[in-house]
Amino acid sequence: MLAVTGAVWACSSGEAGQDGGTAGGRCGPASAVVSRVIDGDTVELDSGERVRYLLVDTPESTTQNECFGDEASSFNRQLVGGREVRLTYDVECEDRFGRLLAFVEVDGRDVNELLLERGFACVLQIPPNGEDRVDAYEGVEARAKNEGRGLWGACGEIPC
């Protein structure tokens, strides 16, 4: 319990960013270069730290090959691979696997939102993170679904 409280305090005591998130500070770096794209919603930074994107879930392409998983990984690689990204954190800094939890931007574009907009991801909120963005992200997801973009038009069974 103490470790969780410490992690939340460390993140909460950082520098407040847009939407109440924490930009850099004690959660992790404010910006970094992506050295490796692991899959559609996880990257590794040049520091060796892994980052799991907040509020999105893409189909699996590493442990199993779910419908549209390879496409989500490829899209993420095209967006952020080898590029400098900006990282914004929320209430909890890390997940149970020790990965940093962040909203990711490249060239001023919200990568998490782009994954939803293009149909490469579904909204996945794990409270307390994402409360200030979940409604907007669900709207983006609904538009992609209604228009049959990406996995919404390609997959018989939605994997995320």
C-alpha positions as CSV (number, residue, x, y, z in Angstrom):
1,M,0.0,0.0,0.0
2,L,2.8,2.4,0.9
3,A,4.5,1.8,-2.5
4,V,1.3,2.6,-4.4
5,T,0.8,5.8,-2.3
6,G,4.4,6.8,-3.0
7,A,4.0,6.4,-6.7
8,V,0.8,8.4,-6.8
9,W,2.4,11.1,-4.7
10,A,5.5,11.2,-6.9
11,C,3.4,11.6,-10.0
12,S,0.9,14.1,-8.5
13,S,3.7,16.3,-7.2
14,G,5.1,16.8,-10.7
15,E,4.6,19.8,-12.9
16,A,0.9,20.2,-14.0
17,G,0.4,19.9,-17.7
18,Q,-2.6,20.3,-20.1
19,D,-5.8,18.6,-18.9
20,G,-4.4,18.3,-15.4
21,G,-1.8,15.7,-16.3
22,T,1.8,15.7,-15.3
23,A,4.3,16.7,-18.0
24,G,7.6,15.0,-17.1
25,G,8.6,15.6,-13.5
26,R,8.8,12.6,-11.2
27,C,6.8,10.1,-13.2
28,G,9.3,10.1,-16.0
29,P,10.8,12.1,-18.8
30,A,8.8,15.0,-20.4
31,S,10.3,14.0,-23.8
32,A,12.4,11.2,-25.2
33,V,13.3,9.3,-28.3
34,V,11.4,6.1,-29.1
35,S,14.1,3.5,-29.7
36,R,11.6,0.6,-30.3
37,V,7.9,0.2,-31.0
38,I,6.8,-3.0,-29.1
39,D,3.2,-3.0,-30.4
40,G,0.3,-0.7,-31.1
41,D,0.2,0.8,-27.6
42,T,3.6,0.3,-26.1
43,V,7.0,1.7,-26.9
44,E,10.5,1.6,-25.5
45,L,12.4,4.9,-25.0
46,D,16.1,5.4,-25.6
47,S,16.6,5.3,-21.8
48,G,15.3,1.7,-21.8
49,E,12.0,2.7,-20.1
50,R,8.8,1.3,-21.5
51,V,5.7,3.4,-22.0
52,R,2.2,2.1,-22.2
53,Y,-0.2,4.5,-23.8
54,L,-3.0,5.7,-21.5
55,L,-6.7,5.2,-22.4
56,V,-6.2,3.0,-25.5
57,D,-5.9,-0.7,-26.1
58,T,-4.8,-2.0,-29.5
59,P,-5.1,-5.6,-30.7
60,E,-2.2,-7.9,-29.6
61,S,0.6,-8.6,-32.0
62,T,3.3,-9.9,-29.7
63,T,1.9,-12.6,-27.5
64,Q,-0.8,-13.6,-30.1
65,N,-1.8,-12.2,-33.4
66,E,-5.3,-10.6,-33.1
67,C,-7.2,-9.1,-35.9
68,F,-5.6,-5.7,-36.8
69,G,-2.7,-6.1,-34.3
70,D,0.0,-6.0,-37.0
71,E,-1.6,-3.0,-38.6
72,A,-1.8,-1.1,-35.2
73,S,1.9,-1.9,-34.5
74,S,2.9,-0.7,-38.0
75,F,0.9,2.5,-37.7
76,N,2.5,3.2,-34.3
77,R,6.0,2.5,-35.7
78,Q,5.3,4.9,-38.6
79,L,4.2,7.6,-36.1
80,V,6.8,7.4,-33.4
81,G,9.6,5.0,-34.3
82,G,13.0,6.8,-33.9
83,R,11.2,10.1,-33.2
84,E,11.2,12.4,-30.2
85,V,7.9,12.3,-28.4
86,R,6.4,14.4,-25.6
87,L,5.0,12.4,-22.6
88,T,2.2,13.6,-20.3
89,Y,1.4,11.6,-17.2
90,D,-1.8,11.3,-15.1
91,V,-2.5,10.1,-11.6
92,E,-0.8,6.8,-11.6
93,C,2.7,6.7,-13.0
94,E,3.2,3.0,-13.7
95,D,1.2,-0.1,-14.4
96,R,1.7,-3.4,-12.6
97,F,4.4,-4.4,-15.1
98,G,6.5,-1.3,-14.3
99,R,5.8,0.5,-17.5
100,L,5.3,4.3,-17.5
101,L,1.7,5.3,-18.3
102,A,1.5,8.3,-20.5
103,F,-0.3,10.3,-23.2
104,V,2.1,10.5,-26.1
105,E,2.5,13.4,-28.6
106,V,4.6,13.6,-31.7
107,D,4.8,16.8,-33.8
108,G,2.0,18.2,-31.7
109,R,-0.3,15.3,-32.5
110,D,-1.9,13.2,-29.8
111,V,-0.8,9.6,-30.7
112,N,-3.4,8.0,-28.3
113,E,-6.2,9.9,-30.0
114,L,-4.9,9.2,-33.5
115,L,-4.9,5.4,-32.8
116,L,-8.6,5.7,-31.9
117,E,-9.5,8.0,-34.8
118,R,-8.0,5.7,-37.4
119,G,-9.6,2.6,-35.9
120,F,-6.4,1.0,-34.6
121,A,-7.5,1.0,-30.9
122,C,-10.4,0.9,-28.5
123,V,-10.8,3.1,-25.4
124,L,-9.6,1.4,-22.3
125,Q,-9.8,3.4,-19.1
126,I,-8.3,2.1,-15.9
127,P,-9.2,4.5,-13.1
128,P,-8.1,6.8,-11.8
129,N,-6.2,7.7,-15.0
130,G,-7.9,9.3,-17.9
131,E,-10.9,10.7,-16.2
132,D,-10.5,14.1,-17.9
133,R,-10.2,12.7,-21.4
134,V,-12.3,9.5,-21.5
135,D,-15.5,11.2,-22.8
136,A,-13.6,12.9,-25.6
137,Y,-11.8,9.7,-26.5
138,E,-15.1,7.7,-26.5
139,G,-16.5,10.2,-28.9
140,V,-13.5,9.7,-31.3
141,E,-13.9,5.9,-30.9
142,A,-17.6,6.1,-31.7
143,R,-17.0,8.1,-34.9
144,A,-14.4,5.5,-36.1
145,K,-16.8,2.7,-35.3
146,N,-19.7,4.4,-37.1
147,E,-17.5,5.0,-40.2
148,G,-16.1,1.4,-40.1
149,R,-12.5,2.7,-39.9
150,G,-9.7,0.2,-39.2
151,L,-10.5,-2.7,-37.0
152,W,-14.2,-1.6,-36.9
153,G,-14.5,-2.5,-40.6
154,A,-12.0,-5.3,-40.8
155,C,-12.6,-7.5,-37.8
156,G,-15.6,-9.8,-37.3
157,E,-14.9,-10.0,-33.6
158,I,-13.4,-6.8,-32.1
159,P,-10.3,-7.9,-30.2
160,C,-10.0,-5.1,-27.8
